[in-house]
Amino acid sequence: MNAPILFFAAGLGTRMGVLVKDKPKPLVKVAGRALIDHALDLAEIPQVERRVVNIHYRANMITEHLRNRAVVFSDETTQLLETGGGLKKAIPALKGNPVLTMNTDAVWKGPNPIKFLLESWKDHMEALLVLVPKDRAVGHSGRGDFNILDNGQLERAPGPVYTGLQMIRTDCFANIEETAFSMNVVWDQIAARGGLFGCLYDGGWCDVGQPDSIPLAEAMLDV
């Protein structure tokens, strides 16, 4: 299974505080490398046929940083579109269906999570989200996002944590008139049709959403 991927890099990253005063969150460094480079490295596999990065805050810094990488940019500099709106805008640039999306504010250790997701995808799915158990969600303090039912479908409940990596069919975006909206709007529609599924990643994952998470991520990476 091959698919294009969108990297979410347009957020303001306000939880990072002073670290994003002069640069966007995807350029915050963990273990000496920018967060977006950690994410892009995972997509350097034959199964990923196109890489798109959406940009908003200090967009020019991201485009300059990635000038030597094979990526296409989805420009949101005039309006921040949230996750759902960002994907909707990027659909023409992705040139595929289904597509992958990945947050850039996390680091991983273990089997390549993108390969794991692609290998877990089944034709009857509309969306497949990669989750980790709460006790292995390093740097994440939330109550959890979903339960995985016996048939692999997801229901909203305090349970495993969404990692920011998914595969999703883009057909349903044509029925959403809003420009800026959360991915949750799309997931709820898909779940109502029984098409929302999840899979558990068994490697390491760290949510790098705030400064205190950086040393946790580096400890997980053994650096």
Secondary structure, DSSP 8 states (H G I E B T S, - for coil): --EEEEEE-----GGGGGGGSSS-GGG-EETTEEHHHHHHHHT-STTEEEEEEEE-TTHHHHHHHTTTS--EEEE-TT---HHHHHHHHHHHHH--SSEEEEESSEEEESS-HHHHHHHH--TT-SEEEEEE-GGGEET--S---EEE-TTSBEEESS-SEEEEEEEE--GGGGG---SS--HHHHHHHHHHTT-EEEEE--SEEEE--STTHHHHHHHHTT-
